[in-house]
């Protein structure tokens, strides 16, 4: 079967991405050499991937990578697929660091990524702030996710510590910047989304309740892991805004905080200076 015949057999907009991945080339090559015959073994691999695509598998898992902040990250079914909306968190952290003429507490910035997954947030920050004195710690409750994050850190030549921990249970240090992209989707909402998200790790998306208790637990614990002036960046479910506001006021009464909308106009982020 030729390249042209293979693509015609799977008229999906992303079949060309899968074929280019299998042939270890790019889409331009496919269209410029569409009469080329595909080796049988590679054709079988391509057909298997296309079958999975039809079953609803995310393209990122089939390709085994996803771009985030312009960088390529390895992903698999043990990590969430990085979303463009999450790039906002990195942008805010970069602005915050660059706005400080001198560090108020330490010579070195300490950054924590709670629920790191693929490591896309903290690694992207590290790459954008290369040359500045920063220490990085990536935390996840999943050993499989941490394994992926380690591979991504090595690929991008970023040095950091990795900790398997349920929130701060095995974290002892204080931090200047904390990313908190926790499982924030309420259980009822997750059940409605389950079909489109069924291949992504449920534990990274929802806590199987409607109370958002994980945020109160996180903020209560985080209080003892802050420097004199720490920045905490949350990605949230829009419905969590009033709940999170009450929790912050309860456990961090002296903190300043604000919420921000995403490109769709939904309350997606919380920024806390504590």
N, C-alpha and C positions, 0 to 999 in steps of 0.2 A: 504494500500500500504506500502510495506517495504522500508527501506532506499535505498536498492539496486535497487528496481524497480523505485523509484522516480528519482534517478540519471540517470538511463538508459532512462527514459522518456525525460530527458532534457540533452542531451549529450554536454552541454556547459562546457567549462573548468572552469567556475566560478559558476556553479550550486551548487557545493559542498560547496562553501563559503556561498551561500545563505541559504542552508539547515542547515548548522552548525549554522548560525546566528539565524534562526528560532527556532532551538532546543536548543539554548544557550549552545552550546558545541563547539568542534573543529573538524577539518576535520579528524584527526586520529580516533576519536571516531566513525565517520560515517563508515569508512572502517573496523574497528574492530568489529562493531555491525551492519553490513549491513542487517541482517535478521530481525532486530527490526521493528515492525509496527509503523508507524507514526500516532499519533492521528489526527482525521479528521480535527479539527480546525487548527492545525498547518500545515497539508498538504495543506489545502486551502490557507493559508497565503503564503506558499512556492510557490504554483502554480501561485499565483497572482504576486509575485516578479519575477518569471521566465518569465511571460508574459511581464512585464515591461522591463526586460532585453532584450527580443527579439525586443521590440519597440525602443531600443536604449538608454534607461535610463542608466546612468553610474552606475557601480557596487557600487561605494562609496556612492551614494545617496540612493541606496537600502539598503545597510548595515548601513547607517547613520554614517559612520566614515571613516577616512582615516589616515594612518600613515605618519608622516612627522618628519624627524630628529629622528626617533626611538620612537616618541611619538604618542599617539592615539588622534585624533581630531574629534569632532563631526562636521559633515557637513550636509547641506541640500541645497535645490534649491536656497536659498538666498545668498549662498557663493560660491566662486570658489572652485573647488577641488584642494587641495594643490598638486603642481607638484614637483618631485624630483629636477628639475633644480633650483628651488627657494631656496633650501637648501644652495646653494653657498653663498647667501646673509648673511645667519646666520653665516656661517663659517668665512666670512671676518670680520664681526662685532666682533666675538669672538677673532680672531687674533689681531684685532686692540686694543681691550680693554686690552688683556693680554700682549701686547707689551709695554704698558705704565707703567713704574715703578711708576710714580706718576701722578695723574690727573692734567692736566695743568691749569684748571680753578676752578673746583668745587670739593668739597669732595664727592659729589654724581654725578654719571653719569646720564644724562637724555636722555631717548630714546623715539623716536616717530615712530610709525608705521602708515604711511599715506595710507589709503585704506586697513585696516587690515583684512577685510573678516572674516575668521574663527579664526584669531588671531595666526595662526601657526608660523609666523615669530617671532613676539615679545615674544610669550610664549616660543618658543624653545630657544631663546636667554636667556631669564630669567632663564630657567632651567639649561642651560649650564654654566651660570655665577652665580649660587646660592652662596650666602655668600658674594658677592661683593656689595658695596653700589650703587644701581641703582634705578632710578625711571622710570616708564613706562607709556606711554600715547598711547592709541590705538584710531585711528580716522577712521570713515567711514561715508559716506553720507547716508548709508542704516541702518535704525533702526533695521531691521530684521537681518542683518549681525552682528551688534553689540550685539544683543541678543545671537547669537551663540557664538561669541567671549567671552562674559561674562561667559557663561556656561563652555567653555573650560578653561578659566582662573581659575574658581572655581575648576574644576576637577583636574587641575594640581597644585592647591594651590599657584597661582601666583597673587600677589596684583598689580593692575594697575588702572589707570583712563581711562574712556571711554568717548569719545566725538562724538556726531553726528555733523558733519561739512562738508561743501563743501570746500575741501582743508583746508586752514588756517583761514577761515572766523570766526570760533569760538575757535581758538587756540591762546593763548597769550604768551606762554612761549618760551624760547630759549632751544635748544637741542644740545647734543654732537653727537648723532647718529640718523640719520633719514633713515628709510626704505621707499622707494617709489616704490611700485609695483602697478602702475596706469593702467587704461584701455588703453593699448598701441596698440592694433591690429587695423590697418587701416580698414575703412569700407568695401572696396572692398575685402580685404583679409578675413574679417569676414564673408562676404556673401558666400564665397567659403567654409568656415569652419562651416557655420551655422548648417549643419545637425549633425555633430559630437558634436557641442557645444550647441545645441538647448535647452538643459535642464539646462544649467548654466546661471546665470544672465548676460544678454547682457551688462548692464550698468557697469559691472566690467571688461568687455573685450574690448569694443570699445566705442568711443565717437561719432560714426556715421559721421566722417569726414576723410579727408586725410591729414590734416594739422598738426596734433599732437599739436594743440594749448594748450592742457592741460599741456604739459611739460613747455611751456613758462610761462603759468599762475602759475604753481607750483614753478618754479625756481624764478620768479619775487617775489612771496610772501615769499618764504623760506628765502630770504636774511635777513629779519628782525627777523628770528627765529633761528639764529645760535649763538653759543658761539664763543670764540676766535679761536677755531680750531674744526670745526665740520666735521663729515664724513657723506656723503649722498650716499646711495647705491640704485641704480636703477636697475630694470629689464626692458629690452627694446625689441622692435621689431628690428631685425637686420638691417632693412632698415632705422631705425631712427638714426643710428650712426652719419651721417654727419649733420643732422638737429639738434640733441641734442648738438653736438659739437659747432655749431654756437650759439645756445641759451645760453649755459653756458658761452661762451666767451663774449656774449652781456651783460648778466645780472650779471655775476660773473667774471669779467676780471682778478681778482687776484687769482682765484681758480686754484688749480692743479687738473687735472682729467686724467683718463685713462679708456680704454675700455677693456673688457675681453670676451673671447669666451666661449661658452658652450661645452659640451662633443661632440657635433656634428660639432664643428668648426665654429659656427655662433656667430656673435657679439650679446651677450645676456645681458651683464651687463655694467654699467657705475659706476665708483667709483670717487666721487668728494670730495676733501678736501678743505673746504672753510673757 
